[in-house]
């Protein structure tokens, strides 16, 4: 442990939810009001901070973004957390979604333990759960899917043939994080390993925000149906029969997102 770490130092690792500023925990709200320093990912809704944090809080934007060399590396994020804690501050590290879903929390935990810094973890609503709720697409549903699998996909993903075959042939709902920029590669693998071409596929764009959009297709047709589309980050891919339920239960679009968010903010 560094000799310069103050007695009051503590780091809070917290999930800030999928976008809607009202989808945070009461515990996070309390720590937002207490934090000396907030280190936030780029996907965290800034309204969460402006509504709840102290006016004199120091906010550090430390977002990581794939394919963007100008964004923070994980090592730089760790350095910022450590430097703030070494000043004896209460540090709140905000992550989009939940802390445990594809968030690189392991790197930060290892640093905190190595430096003997006290820490606390606060869960948040992960993007998949938020997407399910705000589109009305259940992750599991009797007669449609008995389970759900969460997968991070990019061109460097190391999946064995057995893993691809299992992903392609399961009746579970599959949720792919970070896969939209490589949708053609992903669908190619799934079709190669015998996923049914007619399997429903949805790209869920900026869920739980006023900019939410839902794009429905099938595994076989999505590249044609989505040709020329540029999906905004964050976006998720849902694959499975539960997508058939979307037209019946899509409450968010039918209610008018702008009206919903104005009511929530009042």
N, C-alpha and C positions, 0 to 999 in steps of 0.2 A: 504493500500500500504506500502511496506517495505521502511524504511527510507533510505536504501542504494541504491535504484534504481537511476541510473544516469539520468541526464536531456536528454541525447541523446539516451536513451533506446527506442527500437522499435522492435517488433517481426513481421516478415513476414511469414505467413503460405501459402505455395505455392505448387501447383501440378506440378510434374516434368514429367508427361506424362507416356506412357506405355513402353518406352524402347529406341526407336530411339532418340539419343541425339539432333536431329534437330527438334523434336516435342515439343519444349518449346516455351512459349510466349516471345515476345520482352521485356515485363515488367520483367519477371523472369530473363532474360539475364542481364538486367540492375542491378537488385538487387544482382545477383551473383557476379557482378564486384564490388559491394559496401560493401557486408556483412563482418563483423568482425568475425562472428561465423556461421558455417553452421551445423545444426543438421539434419542428413539424415536418412531416412528409408533404409533398406537393399535392397529394390527393385529398388531404384533410380540408374540409370546407372551412374557409377563413372565418365564417360567421360564428363557428363554434368558439373561436378564440375571442372575437370582438364582443360577443354576448356575455361571456362568462369570466374572462380573465381580468386581472388587475390592470388598471390603466398604465401603471409603470412597469409592467412585465416586459422582459426582454424576449423578443420573438426571433428565432433563428430559422430561416427556411433552409432545410437540409434535405431536399428531395432527391431521390435517386430515380433515374429514368433510363430504361434500356435504349440502346442505339443513340444516346446523347452523351458525347464525351465531355460536355460542359457541366453535367450534373455531378452531384457529390458521389464519391465512392464510399463504400461501407467503412473503410479505414478513416476517412475524413469525418464521417458521422460519429464514429467512436471517439475520435480526438475532441470533437466539439462537446460531446457529453462529458468526457473526462475533465476537460478544461473548466467547464461550468461547475462541475461538482467539486473540483479542487478549490473553488472560491467559497466553498461552504454554502452553496445554494441548494434550494429545493428545485430539482430539475424535472420537468415533465416532458417526456419523449412521446410525441403523438404520432400514431401510425394510422393510416387509412384502414377501415375495416376492423379486423381483430388482430391481436398481437401474435397469435399462433398460426395464422394461415398465410404461408409464403411471405413472411415479413422480415426475414433475416434476423429475427430476435436472438437466435443462437449466438451470433457474433457479438451482439451487445451484452448478452448475459455472460459470456465468457470473459469479456473485458471487465465487467462489473465485479465478478467473482475474483478475477486476478488482482484487481486493485482494492479488494476488500471493501467495496462500497455497498452500503445498504440499499436495497431496491424493493420495489413492489410491482406486481403485474395486475393490470385491470383489463378484463376482457371487453371486447366490443362486438357489435354485430358485423359479421364478415360479409363481404360483397355478395357471396352466393345466397346467403340467407336473406339479405336485403333485396336482392334481385327476385328471389322467389316470392317474397311478400308483396313487393311493389308491382309485380307483373301478374300475380295471381296464379303462377305456375308452381304447384307443390313440388318439392324435391322428391318426395315419395308419395304414392297414392295407391290405395287398394285397386288392383286390376291394371295398374299402369307401371309401377316400379316399386319393388320391395326394399331397395337400397339406393345409396347415392355414393359416387366416387368423386373426389376433388383432385384435380391434376394440374400441375404447372407444366406448360408446354412451351418450348422454344427450340430453335434449330440444334441446340447443344444437348437437348434432353436425351439421356441415355436409357432407353427402354429396350429390354430384350424382346425377342420374337414372342416369347411366351406372354410377356406383359402386354404387348400390342394385341395379341390374339384375345387375351382376356378383356381388354378395354373394348375391343371391336365387337365381341359377341355377347357381352353381358346384357341383361335386361335392366340393370341399374341405370338411374339417371347419371350422366357424366357431366361434370362442370369443369371446364378448362379455363384456368386463369392464364393470362399473358399469352394467349394463343392467337388473337385476332390478326396480328400482323403476319402470322404464318399459317393462315387458314387453309391455303391451298396445300401446303405440306402436310398439315394435320389430317385433312380430309383424304388425301392420297394414301396415307398410312392406314387409316381406318378402313377404307375400301379395299386396300391390298390384303388386309387381314380379315376380310369377309364380314364386315359390318353391313347390315342390310342397307342398300342404297336409298330406300324409301324412309329411313329413320328420320323423324323430325329433328331439325336443327334450328336453333335460335341464337342470334347475336343480340345481347342485351347491353345497350349503350347508355352510360351515365345514369345508372339506375338510382332511384331515390333522390333525384334532383329534378328541377323544372325542365331539364333538357333530356329527360329519359326518352329513349326510342327503342322499340322492339322490332327486330327484323326476323321474319319467319321464313323458313325454307325446308329443304331436306338435305341430307348428306350428299346425295348425287347432284342436286340442282343448285346448291348454294353458290358455287363459284359463278354460275351464269346469272342467277338472281341478284347477286351482290356485286356484279361487275361495275367497276368505277366508283363504288362507295368507299369513302374514307371514314372509318369508324373512329370516333373520339375516345380518348382514354378518360376513365377506365371502361373497358368493355369485357364482358364474359361471353363464353360460348356454352349454351346448354344443348345437350344431345340426349334424346330419349322420348318415349311415348307421352310423358307428362306434358309436353309442349302442346299436345292436342287440346288441353284444358284452357289454354290462354284465352281464346275468344269468349269463353263463358265467364271468366272471373277477372278480367282485366279492369279492375276498379279504378286504378290510378289515371289511366288515359281517359276513361269515361267521365271522371269527375272534374277534369280540367286541372292540370298540375299547378298552374299559376294561382288559381283560387285556393287550392289545398295549402300551398306554402304560405300564402298571405294569412290564412286562418291560423296556421301553426305559429306564425311569428307574432301574432297579436297578443 
